[in-house]
Amino acid sequence: MSYASGRFAISLATIAVVCAANVYGAASYQQGPGPDGRLPIAAAGFTSSAPKTGRAWAVRSENGHEFVEIGRAEAGQSAEQTIPALTYRIIFVKQGTHYLWIHGMGGNRAGTVSVTIGNKVVPAASGIGIPTGGWQWTNRNAAGAPASFEIESSGEYQFAIRASQDAFAFDRLFITSNPNLNPET
């Protein structure tokens, strides 16, 4: 089975090799050793998602398209207070600057996504705008720059995604060490 968007195609077989069978809490994802340090991540292959005030991410599938989404907050609750982080274990083999792309869509209003690595918020990879109106790749942070983060040494890291708005869904993440590479090339 495969899923394609534009010129970026990813097959479940590719994910299985890269992820070492990472499905709903299994092994780590490992960055590719090539010059671009490519790392495609299936959103549903998260390591953990601790429910927060009764809310949790849900894995859904529509027409063979698997994604994760967070539902709406109850009256009187803000999304920021109730949305848990989705955590992925990632083995980085390259040091230096990395760039993050997210394939997702917002609910009835645009939202943002924040990133933490090892429980530390990454400002340059936070405030990534998630548009409404259908599935789209995005990588611009709150300042309008490409979402990026630094890896000081190779090894395994806890990489977490948290949405600032409810009714948000995403199906893929794409990490690369090449600032000129995007998932559709």
N, C-alpha and C positions, 0 to 999 in steps of 0.2 A: 504494500500500500504506500502511496506517496501523496504529498500535498505540494502544489505549486502555486506560486503567486508571482506574476511578472516573469522575470528570468531566474528567480531563485526557486529551486526545487529541493525538497528534502524527503528522503524515503525513511520509512521506519527501520529498514535494514541499516541505513547509515547511522541513525540515532542509536540503534542497539549496539553497534560497534563502538561508537564514540562514548556512549554512556555506560558501557559494561553492564547492560541490563538494568539501567536506572529507571524503574517504574514505581511511582508512589512510595518512595522511601528507601530504595535500594542503593546501589553503589554510587560513587562519585562520577561526575562528568570529567573528562580530561581534554585539555586544550590540545589541538593538533600541533605537531612539531614543525610544520612548514613555515615559510617566511612570513605569512600573514597571521599566524597564530589563530586560525579559524576555530570557532567553537559554536556550533548550532545547538540550541537547547530546546527541547520540547517542554512547554510550560507545565504540562501534566506530570513531568518527571521530577517533581520537587521532592526534597528530602523530608521536610516537615512543614507543618502549618498548624501551629497551636491556636485553637479557637480562642477568641477574645470576646468576652461578654456574650457568649452564645452564638457568635457568628463565625463562619468558616468559609474558606474557598470551596467551590464545588467544581468537580471535573464533569464536563458535559460533552456530548457528542451530537452533532447535527449533520446529517447527510455525510457521514464518514469523516467529518472535520472535528477533531478533539481539541478542546480548549478548557481553560479554567476561568471562572468568573466569581465575582463577589456580588451578592444581592444587595438590595436596598436596606438602609438602616431603619430601625423602628422609629416612630415619631419621638422627637425629643433627643435623639442620639445623632451625633455627627459621625460621618464616615471615619474621620481621623481618630476618634475615640474607640472605634469598634472593629476596624479592619485589621486582621492579623497579617503578619508577614509570611510570604512564601519563601522558604529557604532551600537553597541548592548547595550541595557540596561540589566544589570545583577544584580540580588539580590544574594549576597554572604551571606551564613549563617555560614560559617566557617572562622575563622581568621587564619593567618599564610601563609605558602608557598603553592602556587598552581602551577600546571604544565599544559602547553598548548600543544595540538597536533593539527595539521592541515592536513586535507585530501585534497590534491590538485595536480595540475600539472602545470608546467611551459610551456611556448610556445616553441620556437625553441632554447632557452637557459635557463639555470637554473637562478632563481632569488631568492630574499629573501622577507620576510614579516616582518614588524615592528609592534609593539603593543604600544598603548598608553592607559593609564587608567586615566580618568579625565584630559585629555589634557597633561599629562606628559608621555614622552617616557620612556618605561621600558627596560633598556639596556639588562637585562638577558632574556627578551622575544622578543628581536629584532634580526634581521639578521638571522631569521629562514630560512634555505635553502629549496627551493622548487625545486624538481628535475623535469627533463623532462622525457618523455618516458612513460607516463601513470599515472593514479591515484595512489597516494601513501600517506601513513601516514608519517608525519615527525614531529620531535620536537627538533631538535638540533639547538642551536643558533650559532652565528658567532664564538664563542669560542669553539664550539663542545660540550658544556654542554647542559643538558635538558633545554628547554625554561621554565622559571619560573617567577613568580611575587609574591609579598607580598600583602596580604589583612590585614590591621591593625585592622579594625573593621567591623562587619557585617553591611550590608546595600546595597543600590543600587549604582552601579557604571556605568559610561559610558566607555565601553570597545571598542576600535577601532582597526581595522586592515587596514594596508596600504601596498600595494605591491611596490617593488622597480623596478620591470620590467613590461613591458606591456605583453599582450597575456598570462596572468595568470588566472587560474580558480581554485575555490575550492568549495566544496559542504558541508563540515562539519568542525566544530571545536569540540574539546573535552577537557574539563577542569576537573582536578581532584586534590585533596589534597594529593593523594598517589603517591610518586615518583616511585613506582614499578608497577603501573597500566598503561596499555596502552589500546587503544580502541579495540585492537584485542584479548584481554584476557577475 
